[in-house]
Every structure is written in structure tokens, then in C-alpha cells.
Amino acid sequence: MKKFKGIKIVKRILLYLGVVTLVLFCLFPFLWMISSSFKTTFELYGAPPTYYPHKFTLASYIELFKGTFFARWFINTCIVAIGTTLLCILVASVAAYSLTRYKYPGRASFANFILVVYMFPPILLAIPLYLLVINWRIADTRWALILTYIANALPYSLWLLRAFFQTIPIELEDAAMIDGASRWRVIRSIVMPLALPGVIATSVFAIITSWNEYLFAMLFISSEVKKTIPVGLTGFITAHEDRWDLIFSGSVMASIPVLIFFIYIQKFLIEAWGAGGVKG
């Protein structure tokens, strides 16, 4: 009995060690980025490398905001990401509700064809989308990125929300409409609150997709002040100089909004999972 108990304890210790090792392995690049952003230029490029700054400095952050257009890049990225997420959620919610609540010819075929569009790699769509952007005269504008990102994120967002709407019993809507509620009232008061986990999951996908996107932002935006963070940060790597101090500090600043967003939506996601369709 004691032998089996000892084996069980050893297995649990090995499991915990494996988990800690994996977490440290995943966190190390992020911790290294934060540590390097506070190092002096001499220490950053020195050999051997140091794991933490021996002399703490904010010089790279000061230069990032005063000597570059990072503040404008940050604002552009926020506007594009928020605009893409809101419009994508709006369109995907309406389309997903239609696919799960109304019957019309081709509904099943359209639902199955949704993910086929998402299978195409973005590079194949670069030239057609670029021609559309030029013809619509929205090149070098935020709208070029917002519309492109919506087209990129909408198929998967629609499929994800469709799956969540299918789990909501239609009897709840029928009962509310019998009591006199309109279709819009049913959607607003019953369907969307119950589908909140799906809406949050879809918003996470949309905002990460648009926040980190590089290819289309590089193709459609030419003005320095209209660039987004991913494209702007790559400009610090040139044929003559690599400004890793600015890249590290810029990457830290770019990570903060996403981290705050995840922390903020956690409680809403947990509350939505715990909510039910019938109370009392």
C-alpha cells in the first residue's frame, strides 16, 4: 500500500515539474522581452547577454514615443482592431442567427461552404483585395484594413457563432414570442445573453487577428503615420541598423492592451457560462 502511494506521489511531482517547465518555457520569451526593454543599449548588445537589467532605464520607451510615430501606430491599430471586431460581430451574429432560425434554399450548403473560404491562405487573396482597394479608392486608409480584416475573420466568426446559436433552445424564443415579445426583443433579451460566451470567443479571435496582422497592413498602407504596430516595428530593422531596444519596448507596449482585454473579459465569460435560460 505504501509502495503504491509513493509511486503516486512521484508521478504527481513529475507532473508538476513538467507543468512548471512548460510554463517557464512559454513565458521565457515574454519575460526576456520585458527585461530587455529596460536595459541600456550597451548592456542589450553586450556579450554575454544578461537575464535582467543591471542598470534600469526607460530610455528606449522615451525614444519610442518621442522619436518615432509609435503613438500614431498604436492609435491606428486600436481603431482598426476595435472597428473590425465590432463590425465582424454584428455581421456574423445576424448571419449566424439566420442560418440557425430560418429555413430557405441553400442554407445547409452555404453553412458548409463557409469554412472553405477560410481555407485559402491570405497571400492568395492579396492581389484581388489590393485591386479592390485601389478601385474603391480607399488605399492608405484605415477602412482598407478594416474591410479586409472583416473579410478575413468573418467566415470563422460566422461558423463559431452558428455553433453557439444552435445550442440555444428555440423553445425559449417561442415562449417569449407567445408572451408578446418581438423578434428583436427576443434576440436582444434571450438569444444574445445566452450566446455571450460565443460572442466573447469570436471577439477574441477577431481582435487578435486584426491586432497582429502584417501582410495586408504592409500592402495597403504607405504613409508612415497610418501604419499599424506590426508594420511600424519592422521598420526598426534595416540594412544598416537593428534597433532591438525600440522593438522590445514597442512589443511590450503592444502586448499591454491585449493582456488587459483578456483579463477584463474573463469575468464576463465565466458569468455567461454560469447563466441559464430559466431562472427562479
N, C-alpha and C positions, 0 to 999 in steps of 0.2 A: 504493500500500500504506500509506504513512504517512498519507494523507488519510483512508482508512477507519479506521485506528487512532485518529486524532484524533477522528473523529466518534463512535467507540465510547466514547472517554474522556469526551467531552462528554455523551453520553447517560447514562453511569454517574453523572457528577457531578450532572446534573439529577435523576436518580432518587434519589440520596442526599439531595439538598436537599429533594425532595418528601417523602421519608420523615421527615426531621427536622422539617420544617414540620408535617406531620400529627401527629407525636408531641407536639410542643410545643403544638399546638392542643388536643389531647386532655388533656394534663397541666396546662394553664394553670388551669382551674377548681379542680383539686385543690391545686395549689401556692398559688393565691390563698386558698383556704380555710385552709390551714395557716398561711400568712403572716398572715392577718387575725386568726387566733385568738390570736396573741401580741402584737397591737397594743393600745395603750391606747385607752380609749373616745374620747378627744379625737382621736387620730390615725385611728381607724377611721371616724369620721363626718366627718372633716375634708375639705376640698377645697383643691386637687386630691388625689385618692387617691394613696397611696404603695404601691409594689410590695413593699416589705419593711418590717418594723417598725424604726423609728428608735430606739425605746425598748422593749426586750424586757420583757414582763411575763406572769406566769401568773395574773393577777387573774381573768380570765374562767373559767379552769379551777377555781380555788379557789371562786369563787361558784357554778359549775355543780354541784359536789359538795356544798358546804356549804349553799347557799341554795335548792336545788331537790331534786326527787326523782329526779334523773338516775341515781343509783346503783341505785335500785329499778327504774327503767325498763330499765336495762342488764341487770340480772338477769332481769327478766321476758322480755326479748327473747331472751336466751341460752337460757332454759328452753324457750320456745315454739319457737325455731328448731331446737334440738337434738332436742326431742321430736317435732316434725313430721318432721324428716329421718329419724330412726331408724325411726319407725312407717311412714313412707312407703316407705322402702327395704325394710322387712320385707314389707309387703303387696304391693308392686309386684314383688318378687322371686318370691314364691310364685305370684302370678297369672301373671307372665310365663313362669315355668317350666312352669306348667300349660298355657299356650297353645302352647308350643313342643314339649312332650314327650308330651302326652296327646291322644287323639282322642275327641271327643264332639260330639253335635249342636249346631250353632250356634257352634262355636269360631271359624270364619272370620268369621262375621257380627259376633260380639262384638268380635273384634280390629279389624275395620274401623270399628266404631261407637265405639271408644274415643275417638278424636280428635274425633268430632262433639261429644261432651260438652265437650271443651276449647275448642270454638269459641265457646261462649256467653260473653259478657263478664261479669265479676264483678258488675257493677251489676244485671244481670237476676236474679242469684241472691241478692241482698241480702235482699229481703223474705222469700222462702221459708226461707232459712237463719236469719234472725232469729226467725221463728216457731218453727222447730225448737229453737233455743237457748232460747227462753222456755219452750216446752213441756217440755223436758228439764231445766229449772231449772239451767242452767249459765251463765246470763248473768253478766257481770262476773267471769269466772274464766278462768284460762289454758286450761282444757280447751275452752272455746268457741272460742278461736283455734286451738288445735292441731287439733281435729277439722275446723274449717273450712278450714284451710290444707292438710290432708291431702286433703280432697275437691277442693280446687283444683289441687293438684300431682299427684295420683295418675294421672289419665289420661295425661298426657305422660310421667310417670315409667314407667308400665307399658309404653307404646309404645316408649320408649327401651331399656328392659331387654329387652323382647321381641326387638328387633333384635339386641342383643348375644348373647342366648342362641341365636338362630338361626345364628350364626356358629360356634358350638362343635360340633364333630363328635359326633354321637350314638354313633359307634363307640367313642369313649373311655369313655363310660359303660357301654356293653355289655361292653367288655373288663374293666372294673373289677368289674362285677356277676358276670361269669363267674368271676372270681378270688375271689368270695365277699363282695365289699363290698355293704353295704346301700344302699338308695336314699338315706338320709340321709348316709351316708359319701361316696357319690358326689357329692352336692350340695356337701357341706362341703369335700371334698378336691380335687375336679376342677372342677366347674361354677363355683362362686363365685370361686376364684382366677383362672380364665380370663376370667371376666366382670368382674373388678375394674375395668378402665377404664370399663365401663358403670356400675358401682355408684358410682364416684367422680364421673362426669359427672352422674349422677342426683342424688347428694347435693349437688353444687354447685348444680344447678338448684333443689332443694328448699330449701336453706338460704338462697339469695339471695331466693327468692320469699317465704319467711316472714320473713326479716330486714327487708326493705324494705316489706312490705305495710302499707297505711294504711287502706283503706276499711273492712274488717271489724273491725280493731282500734278504729277510731273508733266503729263502731256497737255493738259488743258489750261494750266496756269503758267503765265510767262512773267508777270510782274513780280518783283521781289516782295512788295508789301502785301500781295494777295496770296502768297504761298501758305501752305499748311505746315505743321510742325515736322512731319516726316521728311518732306522735301526740303524744308529750311535747314534741318540739322545735317542732311547730307552735303549741303553746301560748305560745311566746315572742313570737308575732306577734299583737298585739291591736289594738283600735281606737284605743288611746291611746299605745301604745309598741311599737316593734320592737326586740327585744334581739338584734341581729345578732352581738354578741360571744359570747353564750351559744349561739346557733345554730351559729356557726363552730366553737367549741370542742367542742360536742356532736357535730357532724358528724365532726370528726377522731376523737374517741373511738369513735364508731360504726363508723368505717372500719377501725380497727386490727384488731379480731378477724377480719373478713373477709379482710383482707390477710394476716394470719398463717395463716389457714386455707388460702388459695391457695398460699402458699409451702410449707407443710407437706405438702400432698398432691401437690405436683409430682413429688417423687422416687418416690412410690408409683405415680403414673400412668405415669411413664417405665419403672419396673421391670415394671409389669404389661404394658405394650406389648411389652417385650422378652422376656417369658416365653413359653414354648411348652408344648404339651401333651405332648411326648415329650422326655425328657432322656437324655443318655448316648449 
